[in-house]
Amino acid sequence: METDIDPFFMLADWLVRDALEDQMDAVTALTSAETTLDEFRTLKRVFKQLRVQGETVSDRRLGARLYAISIAGAFVFHDRIITTQSSERLIRAFTELRKDTQLPGALHAVAERALERMTREI
């Protein structure tokens, strides 16, 4: 498998390809305006499951990060909040994503855009 992303994302890429047949990798799916709202909902479910049931602490951390990015992507690209979590909780999550040095820049950008919009709207 060719990827410019750290092997840390190989599991995420595999999960995305399994859940969304037309997507190549997790970063592309999570940062594309062409990812549909239903696909973001699917990604959220997939990454929530990884967050809860991941085999290792690293898997669970990855799941938590990508779960939050799925929510951010739906908000940024479709103007929809696909969770019942409070705005305050989402702001904290998006702030943490922005600080995360392990995430690729494209994921940081989605988190940043979601954070900017959410803080303007509350």
N, C-alpha and C positions, 0 to 999 in steps of 0.2 A: 504494500500500500504506500503510495506516495503522499507525503504530507510535509509541509513546512512547520507544522505545529509540533510541539513537544510530545513525546510518546504518551505523556500524561493524558492527552486527548484521544488516544486511539480507541479507548473504550467508548467515549462519547460519540466518536465518529461511527463506530460500529452500531451503536444503539440508534443513531439517527438514520442510518441507511436501512436498518431493519424496520423502523417505524414509518419512515417516509421514503418510499421507494425511489422517488425522483431526486433526492438530495444526496450530494456527494459527501458532505462532512458537517460537523456540528457548527463550526464557526460560520460557514456560509449560510446554513439554515437559520441561525439565530440573528444574523445581521442583514438579511435580505428583505427588502420591501415586498418581494414577490412571494415570500412565505405567507401562506394564508392564515387567517385567524384560527381556523380549525387545526391547521398544522402547528401553530404555536400552542394551542391547547393540548395537542398530542405530545409535543415536546415537553410541556410542563408536567404532564402525567408520567412520561418516561423518566424524566430527571427527578421527579419526586420519589418515584420508586427506587431509583439509584441512591438518592439521599437517605432513604429509610433502610433499604435492604442491601446496600453495597457491601461487598465482601471485606473491604479494608477501610480504614479511616480515610485514606486518600480518595477512594471511590466515593465515599459518602460526602466528603468535602466537595469533590467535583460535582456530584449530583446537586448539592445545595447551591453552588454557584450558578450552575446552568439552569436550575429551576428558577432562580431569581432573574436570570437573563431572559428566560422564556417569557416571564411576566413583563419585563421591561420591553422586549421586542414587540409584544402585542400592543403595548401602550404607545410606543414610538411609531410603529408602522400602521396601526389600525385604530388608534385612539380608543382602545378598550382595555379595561382592567380585568384580567381573567383570574382573579383571586378574591377571596373575601377578607384578606388581610387589610388592616387599616393603612391609611396613607402614611401615618407616622412610621409604621413598621416597614413599609416599602421604602420610604426615604432612608431609613437606617440600612436596609439591605443594599440599596443602590449606592449609598455612600461607601459601604464596605467593598462592594465590587470595584468601585473607582480606585480604591486604595490597593487592591490585590495585584501584586506584581507578577503573578503567575499567569494572568489572563492575557491573551493576545490583544493588541491595540484595538482591533475592530469590536471586540466585546466591551472593552472599556468605553468606546465611543457610544455604544447603545446604552450602557448604564448611565453615562454622563447625560445623554439627551433625555432619558427618562427622568433622571434626577432633576434636571433643570425644569422640565415641564411640570413635574409633580410639585416642586417647591413654589412655582409661580401660581399654581392652581389652588393651593390651600390657603 
